[in-house]
C-alpha cells in the first residue's frame, strides 16, 4: 500500500487528493473553501462512496486540515482507517524561483527557500507554506515534498528567460521569466513521450484553462514558455490580459485613476476574454454568445486563438520545427472550437488535422493523414504528477 496525499493550499482554500501509487488510482478528493471567511465548508468524496458536504466555521488552515483528516478517516465515508495508511504528502508550490529546479523534500532550509520567493508569489507562496506547516504539525512523521510550478521551466536558456532590461535588474532583483503550470507541461510532455515511444521530440504543450500557457519542450526539456515573472505574461486568458505594451500600464493608471496595485489586479481579473467580450471568462458561455451573434464574444475567441497560433509559430522557430502539438487543460481537453481555430491554416508547419476526430473530450489523436506534426489531446493530471514526484523522492 502506497498512499500519497496531494495538497494544493490557497489563501482561503485547500484542494486535496489521495492517490494509491501502486495503481495510480484516485482514492479520495476534496475541497475546503472559504477558510477564515463566513460559510467555510468541506466537500469530500471517497471514490465509490457518497459525496459529503459539511458547512462549519474554520478559522484557519489548521482547522481546515483537521477537517480534511476527519473526512479522510471517517468510518463510513472516509478512504483510510487512520493517517498511518498515508506514506507521504506532496504539496503544490507556486514559486520556486531559481533555487528549486526539482521537487524537494521539505526541511527548514526548503521552507526558508519558499519564503524567500514570497515576493515573487505573494498570493500563493504564503498559503503553500501554511499548507506544508499545517501538515507537518497535524500529520507528524510523514515526509512532505514541495513540487514547484516553476521548476520544469528552469531549463530555459538565458537568452529565453531574460528580459531586455539592465542585467542588474535580474542579478539584484531576480526579474526574469520563470513560467508556470510547469507540473502540467511536464506531465503532458511525458505522456506524449510515452504515447510516441521516444524522447527526441520537439513538442509545443498547450495548457489552456482559466490560466493558459504554452511551452516549447525539446528532448524533454523546456526551452521557452509564455508566462513570465508572474502568470500575467503571454497568452490572453480568461481574465488576464497576457502580453501588453508595458507603456500602456501607466497610461491605464492615469486614464482610470488606478494605483499600481489596482492596475495589476485589473490586468489579472478584469481583462482577457472576459474584458474583451464583456460576457464571461468561461469558454462555454463565450461560444454560446458568439453562436447567438455576439460579435465581442467572437472577437475575444479570435484573439485568444490568434495568440496561441502566433506562439506555436514562434516555438517552431525556437525549436527548428515541431513534431507534436499537445492540448491540455479545461479548454484544451474539451473545446473543439478553439482546437479547430488554432489548427486551421497551419499547413505551412506541416499540420494537417483530422476534423472528424475533433469532437471528443479527453485523450485523443487529432493527427490528419498528411500531417508531419502529431496532434494530441492529453488529459493533464497535476495531482498525479505531484504524487509521482513525491513517490520518486521519498519511497
Ligand atoms: P481549467 O482551469 O483547466 O479547469 O479550465 C477551466 C476552463 O475550461 C473553463 O473556464 C472553461 O472556459 C473551459 N471549459 C471547460 N469545459 C469546457 C467545454 N466543454 N467546452 C469549452 N470550454 C470548456
Boltz pocket constraint, residues with backbone or C-beta under 6 A from the ligand:
constraints:
  - pocket:
      binder: B
      contacts: [[A, 208], [A, 209], [A, 210], [A, 211], [A, 238], [A, 281], [A, 282], [A, 283], [A, 284], [A, 329], [A, 330], [A, 331], [A, 334], [A, 335], [A, 336]]
      max_distance: 6.0
